[in-house]
Amino acid sequence: MPRIVINQSRCKGCGLCVDVCPRNLISVAKRMDEKGVYPASSSRPELCTGCRLCVTVCPDCAITIFKE
């Protein structure tokens, strides 16, 4: 089963992963972090299919998909 992990310290909140996720599993946080950005987070990581589209579009390499 795939598992998505978003490194929020690397994420700049661009939202590209949000736009590309076919299952709408990624969203931008409602709270600003210490860097002043709204990082992405996975709302339902257990539903991830491991398509890796989010990994492909992330300009900061902040997303990893683990297949267990």
PLY file of the C-alpha trace (Angstrom):
ply
format ascii 1.0
element vertex 68
property float x
property float y
property float z
element edge 67
property int vertex1
property int vertex2
end_header
0.00 0.00 0.00
1.49 3.40 -0.99
2.03 6.09 1.60
2.56 9.77 0.86
4.92 11.81 3.03
5.21 15.59 2.64
8.27 17.24 4.14
6.62 20.44 5.30
9.93 22.10 6.09
10.84 21.89 2.37
7.39 22.80 1.05
6.88 26.39 -0.08
3.11 26.06 -0.49
2.96 26.51 -4.26
-0.09 24.22 -4.54
1.03 22.35 -7.66
0.59 19.02 -5.88
-2.92 20.03 -4.82
-3.87 20.74 -8.43
-2.44 17.53 -9.84
-3.65 14.93 -7.30
-6.36 12.90 -9.09
-7.93 11.83 -5.78
-7.84 15.28 -4.11
-5.82 13.96 -1.18
-3.52 16.95 -0.80
-4.49 20.32 0.53
-2.74 23.50 1.60
-2.63 24.05 5.34
-4.93 26.62 6.87
-2.18 27.79 9.21
0.95 29.60 8.23
4.21 27.95 9.30
7.26 29.64 10.81
8.56 30.53 7.32
5.35 32.39 6.46
4.01 29.82 3.99
1.02 27.52 3.97
2.58 24.07 3.39
0.82 21.17 1.71
-0.44 18.24 3.72
-2.13 14.98 2.93
-5.66 14.87 4.24
-6.23 11.13 3.68
-2.84 9.48 3.05
-4.35 5.99 3.30
-6.26 6.57 0.03
-3.10 7.33 -1.99
-2.69 5.10 -5.05
0.99 5.92 -5.50
0.58 7.54 -8.93
3.50 9.89 -8.10
2.06 12.87 -10.00
2.59 15.03 -6.92
6.21 13.91 -6.68
6.76 14.77 -10.34
5.42 18.32 -10.14
6.91 19.32 -6.76
9.68 21.86 -7.51
11.19 21.44 -4.04
11.30 17.62 -3.86
9.21 17.84 -0.69
7.03 14.80 -1.45
7.95 11.15 -1.21
5.79 8.13 -1.96
6.65 4.95 -0.12
5.28 1.69 -1.43
5.05 -0.87 1.33
0 1
1 2
2 3
3 4
4 5
5 6
6 7
7 8
8 9
9 10
10 11
11 12
12 13
13 14
14 15
15 16
16 17
17 18
18 19
19 20
20 21
21 22
22 23
23 24
24 25
25 26
26 27
27 28
28 29
29 30
30 31
31 32
32 33
33 34
34 35
35 36
36 37
37 38
38 39
39 40
40 41
41 42
42 43
43 44
44 45
45 46
46 47
47 48
48 49
49 50
50 51
51 52
52 53
53 54
54 55
55 56
56 57
57 58
58 59
59 60
60 61
61 62
62 63
63 64
64 65
65 66
66 67
